[in-house]
Amino acid sequence: MYHPEGPTFVELMRQALASTERGYDLIAPKFDYTPFRTPDPVLEAMARAIERDTPAGRPVRAALDVCCGTGAAMTHLRALCTERVVGLDFSQGMLDEARRRVNAAHGAAAVELVRGDALALPFDSEFDVVTCVGAFGHIVPEDEDRFVGGIARALRPGCRFVSATTEMPPLTSPTWWMLRTFNAVMRVRNALLHPQFIMYYLTFLWPKVRTRLERHGFRVEALRGACPTPFEHAIIVIATKP
């Protein structure tokens, strides 16, 4: 499950006992060697979807990756952008890792990294594409509308929010029980310990995410079968702002 260069069990426990922000600062240098980083085949499928839906003669000038982490999605976005690719995260440790990776990625777009809150995006009609992957578990349900509203505000009219999700696994599957157990442990941890570490699975799933996006005026498409095995259940969500 874990790469030999990934974090040890003790390092993961230290992360889990810290705040969300501090936890990611601690794990940042080894994060790409964990199973929590979005796999490249999923990111590549997102990039292909962006290319597919980019109108001829209208290049992707600027893209934003929200909760960018170590810049995995940004390395794919940079090759698609003509002007700038921006990453926002609240962990300075993750941003430091992203700077090194994205600056070395293919493409000539300017790289900008912003330390900030995903629930208070400091952008207004600036981007042709906004992405977010692997971070929805940090957004509690009562904040999801605020999160989507900020993304809608950051996009130019007619432009797209692209993300990846899946459907709820069946109740009979080991995955359902494993993730529900993890969530229960985290709720107990957060009830007993402060500051909290906000990370829950089975959030922002299809088709509920469609309703959330449509509430903010997006036209929503689900792209299935875009990822190879073992990621074939991933759904690429393309939400277009009117």
CORJO-V459868 format. One record per residue. PSI is psi in whole degrees, 0 to 359 (999 if undefined). BURIAL is 1 if it has 9 or more other ideal C-beta (glycine too) atoms within 8 Angstrom, else 0. Layout:
PSI&BURIAL  PSI&BURIAL
//
This chain:
322&0  144&0  147&0  333&0  4&0  180&0  149&1  169&0  319&0  319&0  322&1  322&1  322&0  320&1  313&1  335&1  354&0  178&1  166&0  311&1  311&0  324&1  319&1  331&1  318&1  321&1  353&1  312&1  338&0  5&1  322&1  350&0  15&1  164&1  1&0  344&0  133&1  128&1  147&0  321&0  328&1  317&1  322&1  322&1  322&1  316&1  320&1  322&1  321&1  315&1  317&0  321&0  8&0  117&1  143&0  135&0  2&0  83&0  162&0  103&1  314&0  141&1  149&1  132&1  116&1  135&1  57&1  342&1  229&1  11&1  18&1  312&1  325&1  328&1  330&1  323&1  326&1  324&1  341&1  342&1  146&1  339&0  303&0  147&1  127&1  137&1  137&1  132&1  156&1  354&0  118&1  326&0  318&1  320&1  323&1  319&1  319&1  319&1  315&1  316&0  314&1  325&1  333&0  356&0  158&1  139&0  162&1  359&0  143&1  141&0  125&1  132&0  127&1  126&1  118&0  181&1  125&0  342&1  0&1  62&0  130&1  44&0  148&1  108&0  51&0  345&0  146&1  332&1  135&1  135&1  159&1  126&1  143&1  12&0  1&1  337&1  347&1  357&1  111&1  153&0  322&0  347&0  359&1  321&1  321&1  319&0  310&1  322&1  322&1  323&1  317&1  320&1  326&1  337&1  147&1  156&1  139&0  4&0  176&1  144&1  123&1  129&1  179&1  138&1  195&1  180&1  163&0  127&0  154&0  152&0  332&0  354&0  146&0  327&0  316&0  311&1  322&0  313&0  324&1  322&1  316&0  313&1  320&1  318&0  318&0  324&1  320&0  315&0  315&1  337&1  332&0  331&0  142&0  144&0  159&0  157&0  107&1  108&1  111&0  144&1  173&0  41&0  157&1  41&1  158&1  136&1  2&0  327&0  329&1  314&1  317&0  316&1  318&1  331&1  333&0  17&1  1&0  146&1  124&0  135&1  140&0  123&1  109&1  158&0  17&0  346&1  144&1  168&0  137&0  23&0  21&1  344&0  354&0  142&1  122&1  120&1  125&1  113&1  119&1  130&1  135&1  999&0
//
